[in-house]
């Protein structure tokens, strides 16, 4: 890596507390797009892919760049890898089989049927503010809607939701002391190395999931968990460990990423009040374009890792079997060769072929359609309820090199 590019450690969780180092990624794209990156914590290092075309290439060529050895920067031995495996750590045909079973409730057609419920919940979230003019957008809006929709999908009681989401926060937030007592780079988590995110919280979620599954086997309901217990038309079914891993993934990833993207949208509205003012007059097509630009702009999931399974070459660099490769979506979504004026928020950006959700790959996020729906509906309902939104204090960012997000956003709104 060039000397200038090492001025900031892109592997450090602390780096992102003050914001994404976009200037470092821009320099890498320009001078060292396939850069060898050292790991300060003693990891063996990895290749950083920062160009849009390279991220897309590695995403699509799973025969060269595998997910099955882990999707985070950290090194894991074979025992850890197997114990912590979810659908995200699989390649075809295993990934294709599992995805075919679990994707049924998340298809575009299925998600379209959720709009009435999502809008009802969005209005409920806003109504619960009871006309308050100042509040924390993250806590009172962005956390609430995905949480309530998660409860509807999984058929879970309202009184359990806050606890469940706090458990999910502890997993995804395993690098932030505001969310967990087991901060991965500040405490010894080796006792939990066989659990997702090296966190004992996973045990609590597994136990909850097991109870929920047993209840649905006895008394089936009309929710996602019941649907996942049903065999496919080919008679294919999932075992309990796989179901519990999927439940944990939904509780963690299914809530946090939408929350932080929704918060990024609110920050856009604060910085560009003319966009928020225009929202009530936008047609569906324009609102959807706005949502896609928020997704690009936020790039909430900053990276996923792959492992080279066959010696290959990329932009003149020799990548050897076993090398780790990190796909920096946060950089690809700001690539000057792919996006016009990438450092500007353009609500009518078209085309907008961003790589949020792992688009254009076999690992496209299952919840992508639902997240888009939740973002669109909440933005629409906010604009109906408020005539303005502005900052009312200092925001705080999430401490993570994996998830980019603001965890506290004090706002002041004017109700219509």
C-alpha positions as CSV (number, residue, x, y, z in Angstrom):
1,X,0.0,0.0,0.0
2,X,1.3,3.5,-0.8
3,X,2.6,5.6,2.1
4,X,-0.2,8.1,1.8
5,X,-2.8,5.4,2.0
6,X,-1.5,4.2,5.4
7,X,-2.2,7.5,7.1
8,X,-5.5,6.1,8.3
9,X,-5.9,2.4,9.4
10,X,-9.0,1.3,7.5
11,X,-9.1,-1.9,9.7
12,X,-9.6,0.0,12.9
13,X,-13.0,0.3,14.5
14,X,-12.0,3.7,15.9
15,X,-11.3,5.1,12.4
16,X,-15.0,5.2,11.6
17,X,-16.2,6.9,14.8
18,X,-15.4,10.3,13.2
19,X,-16.8,9.3,9.8
20,X,-15.9,7.2,6.8
21,X,-12.4,8.0,5.5
22,X,-13.6,8.6,1.9
23,X,-10.4,10.4,1.0
24,X,-8.4,7.3,1.8
25,X,-10.6,5.1,-0.3
26,X,-10.4,7.6,-3.2
27,X,-6.6,7.6,-3.0
28,X,-6.6,3.8,-3.0
29,X,-9.0,3.7,-6.0
30,X,-6.6,6.0,-7.9
31,X,-3.2,4.6,-6.9
32,X,-3.6,1.1,-5.5
33,X,-7.0,-0.4,-6.2
34,X,-5.9,-3.9,-5.3
35,X,-4.0,-3.0,-2.1
36,X,-2.3,-5.3,0.3
37,X,-3.6,-4.2,3.8
38,X,-1.9,-5.1,7.1
39,X,-4.0,-5.8,10.2
40,X,-2.8,-4.0,13.3
41,X,-4.4,-6.7,15.6
42,X,-2.0,-9.4,14.3
43,X,-4.2,-10.7,11.6
44,X,-2.5,-12.1,8.5
45,X,-3.5,-9.2,6.2
46,X,-5.7,-9.1,3.2
47,X,-6.2,-7.6,-0.3
48,X,-8.5,-4.5,-0.4
49,X,-10.7,-4.2,-3.5
50,X,-11.9,-0.6,-3.7
51,X,-13.0,-0.2,-7.4
52,X,-16.6,-0.9,-8.4
53,X,-15.7,-3.2,-11.3
54,X,-13.4,-5.3,-9.1
55,X,-15.9,-5.6,-6.3
56,X,-18.5,-6.7,-8.8
57,X,-16.0,-9.2,-10.4
58,X,-15.2,-10.8,-7.1
59,X,-18.8,-10.9,-6.1
60,X,-19.8,-12.7,-9.2
61,X,-16.9,-15.1,-9.5
62,X,-17.5,-17.3,-6.5
63,X,-15.4,-20.1,-8.1
64,X,-12.4,-17.8,-7.4
65,X,-13.6,-15.8,-4.3
66,X,-15.3,-18.0,-1.7
67,X,-17.6,-17.0,1.2
68,X,-17.3,-20.3,3.0
69,X,-14.2,-19.4,5.0
70,X,-15.8,-16.3,6.6
71,X,-17.2,-12.9,5.6
72,X,-15.5,-10.8,8.3
73,X,-11.9,-9.7,8.3
74,X,-11.0,-11.9,11.2
75,X,-9.2,-15.2,10.8
76,X,-11.1,-18.3,12.0
77,X,-9.9,-21.9,12.2
78,X,-11.9,-24.7,10.7
79,X,-13.8,-25.4,13.9
80,X,-14.8,-21.8,14.3
81,X,-15.8,-21.5,10.7
82,X,-18.1,-24.5,10.8
83,X,-19.7,-23.6,14.1
84,X,-20.5,-20.1,13.1
85,X,-21.6,-20.8,9.5
86,X,-24.8,-19.1,8.3
87,X,-26.2,-18.8,4.8
88,X,-23.8,-15.9,4.3
89,X,-20.8,-18.2,4.7
90,X,-21.9,-20.6,2.0
91,X,-21.2,-21.0,-1.7
92,X,-23.3,-22.8,-4.3
93,X,-24.8,-25.4,-4.4
94,X,-25.2,-25.3,-0.6
95,X,-26.1,-21.6,-0.6
96,X,-28.5,-22.0,-3.5
97,X,-30.4,-24.8,-1.8
98,X,-30.8,-22.9,1.5
99,X,-31.7,-19.6,-0.2
100,X,-34.4,-21.3,-2.2
101,X,-36.0,-22.4,1.1
102,X,-35.7,-19.3,3.1
103,X,-36.4,-16.7,0.3
104,X,-40.1,-17.5,0.0
105,X,-41.3,-14.8,2.4
106,X,-38.9,-12.2,0.9
107,X,-39.7,-12.3,-2.8
108,X,-40.8,-9.0,-4.4
109,X,-44.4,-10.3,-4.7
110,X,-44.5,-11.4,-1.0
111,X,-43.0,-8.1,0.2
112,X,-45.5,-6.0,-1.9
113,X,-48.2,-7.6,0.3
114,X,-46.5,-6.2,3.4
115,X,-47.0,-2.5,2.4
116,X,-50.3,-2.0,4.3
117,X,-48.7,-3.4,7.5
118,X,-45.5,-1.4,7.1
119,X,-47.5,1.8,6.6
120,X,-49.7,1.1,9.6
121,X,-46.6,0.5,11.7
122,X,-44.8,3.6,10.4
123,X,-47.9,5.7,11.4
124,X,-48.0,4.0,14.8
125,X,-44.3,4.8,15.4
126,X,-44.9,8.5,14.6
127,X,-48.1,8.6,16.7
128,X,-46.2,7.3,19.7
129,X,-44.1,10.4,19.7
130,X,-47.3,12.2,20.8
131,X,-46.3,15.5,19.1
132,X,-42.8,15.7,20.7
133,X,-40.7,18.3,18.8
134,X,-37.3,17.0,20.0
135,X,-36.2,13.4,20.2
136,X,-33.5,10.9,19.2
137,X,-34.3,9.8,15.6
138,X,-32.4,6.6,16.0
139,X,-34.1,5.4,19.2
140,X,-37.6,6.7,18.5
141,X,-38.0,6.2,14.7
142,X,-35.2,4.2,12.9
143,X,-35.0,1.5,15.5
144,X,-38.7,1.2,16.0
145,X,-40.1,0.4,12.6
146,X,-37.8,-2.4,11.6
147,X,-38.2,-3.9,15.1
148,X,-42.0,-3.8,14.9
149,X,-42.0,-5.3,11.4
150,X,-39.6,-8.0,12.5
151,X,-42.1,-8.9,15.1
152,X,-45.0,-9.1,12.6
153,X,-43.0,-11.3,10.2
154,X,-41.8,-13.7,12.9
155,X,-45.1,-13.7,14.8
156,X,-43.4,-12.6,18.0
157,X,-45.1,-10.9,21.0
158,X,-44.6,-7.1,21.2
159,X,-43.3,-7.4,24.7
160,X,-40.3,-9.5,23.5
161,X,-39.2,-7.2,20.7
162,X,-37.1,-4.6,22.6
163,X,-35.2,-7.4,24.3
164,X,-34.6,-9.3,21.0
165,X,-33.4,-6.2,19.2
166,X,-31.0,-5.4,22.1
167,X,-29.6,-8.9,21.7
168,X,-29.2,-8.3,18.0
169,X,-27.5,-5.0,18.7
170,X,-25.0,-6.8,21.0
171,X,-24.1,-9.1,18.1
172,X,-23.7,-6.6,15.3
173,X,-22.4,-4.1,17.8
174,X,-19.7,-6.4,19.1
175,X,-17.1,-3.7,18.5
176,X,-19.0,-0.9,20.3
177,X,-19.0,-0.7,24.2
178,X,-22.4,1.0,24.1
179,X,-23.9,-2.3,22.8
180,X,-22.0,-5.1,24.5
181,X,-19.8,-6.0,27.4
182,X,-17.8,-8.3,25.2
183,X,-16.0,-5.8,22.8
184,X,-14.1,-8.0,20.5
185,X,-10.9,-5.9,20.4
186,X,-11.0,-4.7,24.0
187,X,-11.7,-7.9,25.9
188,X,-10.9,-11.6,25.7
189,X,-13.7,-13.3,23.7
190,X,-11.9,-16.6,23.1
191,X,-14.3,-18.5,25.3
192,X,-17.1,-17.5,22.8
193,X,-15.1,-18.2,19.6
194,X,-17.6,-20.8,18.4
195,X,-20.5,-18.5,18.7
196,X,-21.7,-15.9,16.1
197,X,-19.8,-12.6,16.5
198,X,-17.8,-14.3,19.4
199,X,-20.6,-13.3,21.7
200,X,-22.4,-15.2,24.5
201,X,-25.6,-13.3,23.5
202,X,-25.9,-15.8,20.7
203,X,-26.8,-18.5,23.2
204,X,-29.8,-16.4,24.4
205,X,-31.1,-16.0,20.9
206,X,-30.6,-19.7,20.0
207,X,-32.6,-20.6,23.1
208,X,-35.4,-18.1,22.2
209,X,-35.5,-19.4,18.6
210,X,-35.7,-23.0,19.8
211,X,-38.7,-22.3,21.9
212,X,-40.4,-20.3,19.1
213,X,-39.8,-23.2,16.7
214,X,-41.2,-25.8,19.1
215,X,-44.3,-23.6,19.7
216,X,-45.0,-23.5,15.9
217,X,-44.5,-27.2,15.5
218,X,-47.3,-27.7,18.0
219,X,-49.4,-24.7,16.9
220,X,-48.6,-23.5,13.4
221,X,-49.4,-19.8,12.7
222,X,-49.2,-17.5,9.6
223,X,-45.7,-16.2,10.1
224,X,-42.2,-16.6,8.6
225,X,-41.0,-19.2,11.1
226,X,-44.0,-21.5,10.4
227,X,-43.4,-21.1,6.7
228,X,-39.7,-22.0,7.1
229,X,-40.7,-25.2,9.0
230,X,-42.8,-26.4,6.0
231,X,-41.1,-28.6,3.4
232,X,-40.7,-27.3,-0.1
233,X,-42.6,-28.9,-3.0
234,X,-39.5,-31.2,-3.4
235,X,-39.8,-32.2,0.3
236,X,-36.6,-30.3,1.3
237,X,-36.5,-29.1,4.9
238,X,-34.1,-27.3,7.3
239,X,-32.6,-28.7,10.5
240,X,-32.9,-26.8,13.8
241,X,-29.3,-25.5,13.9
242,X,-29.8,-23.9,10.5
243,X,-33.2,-22.5,11.5
244,X,-31.7,-21.0,14.7
245,X,-28.8,-19.5,12.8
246,X,-31.2,-17.9,10.3
247,X,-33.4,-16.6,13.1
248,X,-30.3,-15.0,14.8
249,X,-29.3,-13.5,11.4
250,X,-32.7,-12.0,10.9
251,X,-32.8,-10.4,14.4
252,X,-29.3,-8.9,14.1
253,X,-28.8,-8.0,10.4
254,X,-32.5,-7.6,9.6
255,X,-32.8,-4.7,12.1
256,X,-29.6,-2.8,12.3
257,X,-28.8,-2.2,8.6
258,X,-32.3,-0.7,7.9
259,X,-32.0,1.4,11.1
260,X,-28.7,3.0,10.1
261,X,-29.8,3.5,6.5
262,X,-33.0,5.2,7.7
263,X,-30.9,7.4,9.9
264,X,-28.7,8.3,7.0
265,X,-31.8,9.4,5.2
266,X,-32.8,11.6,8.0
267,X,-29.3,13.2,7.9
268,X,-29.8,13.9,4.2
269,X,-33.1,15.6,4.9
270,X,-31.4,17.7,7.6
271,X,-28.6,18.8,5.2
272,X,-31.0,19.2,2.3
273,X,-34.3,20.5,3.6
274,X,-35.4,21.2,0.0
275,X,-35.5,17.4,-0.6
276,X,-37.6,16.8,2.5
277,X,-40.0,19.6,1.5
278,X,-40.4,18.1,-2.0
279,X,-41.2,14.6,-0.7
280,X,-45.0,15.0,-0.4
281,X,-45.2,15.9,-4.1
282,X,-42.9,13.1,-5.4
283,X,-44.4,10.2,-7.3
284,X,-43.5,6.6,-6.5
285,X,-40.7,6.5,-9.1
286,X,-39.0,9.5,-7.7
287,X,-39.3,8.3,-4.1
288,X,-37.8,5.0,-5.1
289,X,-34.9,6.9,-6.8
290,X,-34.4,8.8,-3.6
291,X,-34.3,5.6,-1.5
292,X,-31.7,4.1,-3.8
293,X,-29.5,7.2,-3.5
294,X,-29.8,7.0,0.3
295,X,-28.8,3.3,0.1
296,X,-25.7,4.3,-2.0
297,X,-24.9,7.2,0.2
298,X,-25.2,5.3,3.4
299,X,-23.4,2.1,2.3
300,X,-24.3,0.8,5.7
301,X,-22.6,-2.6,5.2
302,X,-19.1,-1.3,4.4
303,X,-17.5,-4.6,3.4
304,X,-17.6,-8.3,3.1
305,X,-14.6,-10.6,2.9
306,X,-13.9,-13.5,0.5
307,X,-11.1,-16.0,0.4
308,X,-9.2,-16.9,-2.8
309,X,-9.7,-20.6,-3.7
310,X,-7.5,-20.7,-6.8
311,X,-4.5,-18.6,-7.7
312,X,-5.5,-15.7,-9.8
313,X,-4.5,-12.2,-10.9
314,X,-6.3,-8.9,-10.6
315,X,-4.9,-5.6,-12.0
316,X,-1.5,-7.1,-12.1
317,X,-1.5,-8.3,-8.5
318,X,-1.0,-12.0,-7.9
319,X,-3.7,-13.3,-5.4
320,X,-2.8,-16.7,-4.0
321,X,-5.0,-19.5,-2.8
322,X,-5.9,-18.8,0.8
323,X,-5.5,-15.1,0.6
324,X,-8.2,-13.0,2.2
325,X,-9.9,-10.4,0.0
326,X,-12.1,-7.6,1.4
327,X,-14.7,-6.1,-0.9
328,X,-15.1,-2.5,0.1
329,X,-18.7,-1.6,-0.9
330,X,-18.3,1.8,0.9
331,X,-15.6,2.6,-1.7
332,X,-17.2,1.0,-4.7
333,X,-20.4,3.1,-4.2
334,X,-18.3,6.2,-4.5
335,X,-16.2,5.2,-7.5
336,X,-15.7,8.1,-9.8
337,X,-15.6,5.8,-12.9
338,X,-19.1,4.4,-12.0
339,X,-21.0,7.3,-10.5
340,X,-21.1,10.9,-11.7
341,X,-20.3,13.3,-8.9
342,X,-20.2,10.5,-6.4
343,X,-19.5,12.7,-3.4
344,X,-22.8,14.6,-3.9
345,X,-26.2,13.4,-2.9
346,X,-28.3,13.5,-6.1
347,X,-31.9,12.4,-5.4
348,X,-32.6,11.9,-9.1
349,X,-29.5,9.9,-9.7
350,X,-30.0,7.6,-12.7
351,X,-28.7,5.1,-13.4
352,X,-27.8,4.2,-9.8
353,X,-26.3,0.7,-10.0
354,X,-25.0,0.7,-6.4
355,X,-23.8,-2.4,-4.6
356,X,-25.7,-1.9,-1.3
357,X,-27.3,-5.2,-0.3
358,X,-24.6,-7.1,-2.2
359,X,-26.5,-6.4,-5.4
360,X,-25.4,-8.2,-8.5
361,X,-24.2,-11.2,-6.6
362,X,-25.5,-14.6,-5.5
363,X,-25.5,-13.2,-1.9
364,X,-28.0,-10.4,-2.6
365,X,-29.4,-9.5,0.8
366,X,-32.7,-11.5,1.4
367,X,-34.3,-8.5,3.0
368,X,-33.4,-6.0,0.3
369,X,-37.0,-5.6,-1.0
370,X,-38.4,-5.3,2.6
371,X,-35.7,-2.7,3.6
372,X,-36.5,-0.6,0.5
373,X,-40.2,-0.8,1.4
374,X,-39.6,0.2,5.0
375,X,-37.4,3.2,4.0
376,X,-39.8,4.4,1.3
377,X,-42.9,4.2,3.5
378,X,-41.2,5.8,6.6
379,X,-39.9,8.7,4.5
380,X,-43.3,9.3,3.0
381,X,-45.0,9.2,6.4
382,X,-42.4,11.5,8.0
383,X,-43.1,14.0,5.2
384,X,-46.8,13.8,5.8
385,X,-46.4,14.3,9.5
386,X,-43.6,16.9,9.6
387,X,-43.0,20.1,7.6
388,X,-39.3,20.2,8.7
389,X,-36.6,18.3,10.4
390,X,-33.3,19.7,11.8
391,X,-30.4,18.7,14.0
392,X,-31.0,19.4,17.7
393,X,-27.7,18.3,19.2
394,X,-24.5,16.3,18.5
395,X,-24.8,13.0,16.7
396,X,-22.7,9.9,17.6
397,X,-21.4,7.3,15.2
398,X,-21.3,3.5,15.6
399,X,-17.8,2.2,16.5
400,X,-17.3,-0.4,13.7
401,X,-15.2,-1.2,10.6
402,X,-18.1,-3.3,9.3
403,X,-21.3,-1.3,9.8
404,X,-21.4,2.4,8.9
405,X,-24.0,4.2,10.9
406,X,-25.1,6.9,13.3
407,X,-26.3,5.5,16.7
408,X,-27.6,8.8,18.1
409,X,-29.2,11.6,16.2
410,X,-31.0,14.3,18.2
411,X,-33.6,16.1,15.9
412,X,-36.1,18.8,16.1
413,X,-39.2,18.5,13.9
414,X,-42.2,20.8,13.1
415,X,-45.5,18.9,13.1
416,X,-48.0,19.7,10.4
